[in-house]
């Protein structure tokens, strides 16, 4: 049985950031998705934690997945203290014993968290979304729906997609007429999987694949694609900081939590747990939004986010009209099978 991530509702003691005792000489080894998100995490969480405790951070970037984490566990040589995970990987890693169990009591008032954002092994750090973006200086008519992403007649040119079936399969079905609320019911059938691949076939020759999140806005900046699937924070960062004329299309955005977890066998597990507690408090949870357009997973942290900034978040009402929450349990159960077919499809 899969361990399904669920919300916890007990009211518990809140840990104050400045009261965390630890050894000043420690260095936490952290693996994240890098890029603009890691830069934001350093400013919002790592640097304040270092100032409060003396603990330093050594960061490494990866593109997700559990291969290296699993290899570390098998070799009994875990070199990471903290890992940044997508939801389906957090579920699978917990089920397979790759993550240390987390003491939910240490978080504080867990009822303030969005339902589903605390699990047995991990705590959500933020809400992020996959959208698609375009260069507003190059398109006379702005695309507004996920159907436009698949419309090569109306918008000729290349499309950038993450080299993964996740999200692209959901978008293909929605663009083919499936209601967003029914997408996993359809995708959970062999006919639904066939239908998604058939829709992807219509743009296959125009797809440019990316693997690292930083590649998505770069493809757009280089003119290599007309539209690109991307993490919303990467597009916001390019538009706000780099002054790129990029616009995000929120229709059928697929949103998810990002998770902090501690690998089994981590050498600094206690300090890693204290860090997770510190960044999960309301102010720290809200602070990330100062540097990147990802939303806090705590309801009580939303009031601490700048009102103008809220409009850039996946959870803003105007952005949320046809949003799809990633069904992490579906992907945890079906990823292997669909990924195998996806790899074959890529070569056909």
ChimeraX attribute file (.defattr): number of C-alpha atoms within 10 A of each C-alpha:
attribute: neighborCount
match mode: 1-to-1
recipient: residues
	/A:1	5
	/A:2	12
	/A:3	15
	/A:4	17
	/A:5	21
	/A:6	13
	/A:7	17
	/A:8	20
	/A:9	13
	/A:10	13
	/A:11	13
	/A:12	14
	/A:13	12
	/A:14	15
	/A:15	18
	/A:16	11
	/A:17	20
	/A:18	12
	/A:19	10
	/A:20	15
	/A:21	12
	/A:22	14
	/A:23	10
	/A:24	13
	/A:25	9
	/A:26	15
	/A:27	18
	/A:28	22
	/A:29	19
	/A:30	19
	/A:31	21
	/A:32	19
	/A:33	20
	/A:34	19
	/A:35	14
	/A:36	19
	/A:37	21
	/A:38	19
	/A:39	13
	/A:40	22
	/A:41	20
	/A:42	18
	/A:43	15
	/A:44	22
	/A:45	20
	/A:46	20
	/A:47	16
	/A:48	18
	/A:49	23
	/A:50	17
	/A:51	12
	/A:52	15
	/A:53	21
	/A:54	17
	/A:55	21
	/A:56	17
	/A:57	17
	/A:58	12
	/A:59	18
	/A:60	14
	/A:61	14
	/A:62	15
	/A:63	13
	/A:64	17
	/A:65	14
	/A:66	15
	/A:67	8
	/A:68	12
	/A:69	19
	/A:70	19
	/A:71	13
	/A:72	18
	/A:73	18
	/A:74	11
	/A:75	8
	/A:76	12
	/A:77	14
	/A:78	18
	/A:79	17
	/A:80	23
	/A:81	25
	/A:82	25
	/A:83	24
	/A:84	23
	/A:85	26
	/A:86	17
	/A:87	23
	/A:88	23
	/A:89	20
	/A:90	31
	/A:91	25
	/A:92	21
	/A:93	24
	/A:94	23
	/A:95	16
	/A:96	11
	/A:97	14
	/A:98	23
	/A:99	26
	/A:100	19
	/A:101	16
	/A:102	18
	/A:103	13
	/A:104	19
	/A:105	16
	/A:106	17
	/A:107	23
	/A:108	18
	/A:109	19
	/A:110	23
	/A:111	16
	/A:112	18
	/A:113	22
	/A:114	19
	/A:115	16
	/A:116	15
	/A:117	24
	/A:118	24
	/A:119	23
	/A:120	22
	/A:121	25
	/A:122	29
	/A:123	27
	/A:124	28
	/A:125	27
	/A:126	22
	/A:127	21
	/A:128	24
	/A:129	26
	/A:130	25
	/A:131	24
	/A:132	28
	/A:133	26
	/A:134	25
	/A:135	21
	/A:136	16
	/A:137	10
	/A:138	12
	/A:139	12
	/A:140	7
	/A:141	9
	/A:142	14
	/A:143	22
	/A:144	13
	/A:145	17
	/A:146	20
	/A:147	18
	/A:148	16
	/A:149	27
	/A:150	22
	/A:151	15
	/A:152	15
	/A:153	8
	/A:154	11
	/A:155	17
	/A:156	14
	/A:157	15
	/A:158	20
	/A:159	26
	/A:160	25
	/A:161	21
	/A:162	22
	/A:163	16
	/A:164	16
	/A:165	19
	/A:166	16
	/A:167	20
	/A:168	20
	/A:169	24
	/A:170	26
	/A:171	26
	/A:172	25
	/A:173	28
	/A:174	21
	/A:175	22
	/A:176	17
	/A:177	11
	/A:178	18
	/A:179	14
	/A:180	21
	/A:181	13
	/A:182	13
	/A:183	20
	/A:184	20
	/A:185	12
	/A:186	18
	/A:187	19
	/A:188	13
	/A:189	11
	/A:190	9
	/A:191	10
	/A:192	19
	/A:193	18
	/A:194	14
	/A:195	18
	/A:196	22
	/A:197	19
	/A:198	15
	/A:199	19
	/A:200	20
	/A:201	14
	/A:202	13
	/A:203	16
	/A:204	16
	/A:205	10
	/A:206	15
	/A:207	19
	/A:208	17
	/A:209	17
	/A:210	18
	/A:211	14
	/A:212	17
	/A:213	21
	/A:214	18
	/A:215	18
	/A:216	26
	/A:217	28
	/A:218	16
	/A:219	19
	/A:220	22
	/A:221	17
	/A:222	8
	/A:223	13
	/A:224	15
	/A:225	23
	/A:226	21
	/A:227	32
	/A:228	30
	/A:229	27
	/A:230	24
	/A:231	26
	/A:232	26
	/A:233	27
	/A:234	23
	/A:235	31
	/A:236	25
	/A:237	20
	/A:238	18
	/A:239	17
	/A:240	14
	/A:241	11
	/A:242	10
	/A:243	10
	/A:244	18
	/A:245	15
	/A:246	22
	/A:247	20
	/A:248	27
	/A:249	23
	/A:250	23
	/A:251	22
	/A:252	26
	/A:253	31
	/A:254	25
	/A:255	22
	/A:256	22
	/A:257	26
	/A:258	21
	/A:259	23
	/A:260	26
	/A:261	28
	/A:262	26
	/A:263	27
	/A:264	23
	/A:265	18
	/A:266	21
	/A:267	17
	/A:268	17
	/A:269	19
	/A:270	12
	/A:271	21
	/A:272	24
	/A:273	20
	/A:274	19
	/A:275	22
	/A:276	23
	/A:277	23
	/A:278	25
	/A:279	25
	/A:280	28
	/A:281	20
	/A:282	20
	/A:283	20
	/A:284	21
	/A:285	26
	/A:286	27
	/A:287	22
	/A:288	24
	/A:289	25
	/A:290	14
	/A:291	20
	/A:292	27
	/A:293	27
	/A:294	30
	/A:295	29
	/A:296	30
	/A:297	27
	/A:298	26
	/A:299	17
	/A:300	17
	/A:301	20
	/A:302	18
	/A:303	13
	/A:304	16
	/A:305	18
	/A:306	13
	/A:307	10
	/A:308	8
	/A:309	15
	/A:310	18
	/A:311	14
	/A:312	20
	/A:313	24
	/A:314	26
	/A:315	19
	/A:316	13
	/A:317	11
	/A:318	13
	/A:319	18
	/A:320	17
	/A:321	13
	/A:322	16
	/A:323	20
	/A:324	23
	/A:325	15
	/A:326	21
	/A:327	16
	/A:328	21
	/A:329	18
	/A:330	14
	/A:331	22
	/A:332	19
	/A:333	15
	/A:334	12
	/A:335	19
	/A:336	11
	/A:337	10
	/A:338	17
	/A:339	15
	/A:340	11
	/A:341	14
	/A:342	17
	/A:343	13
	/A:344	10
	/A:345	12
	/A:346	9
	/A:347	6
	/A:348	5
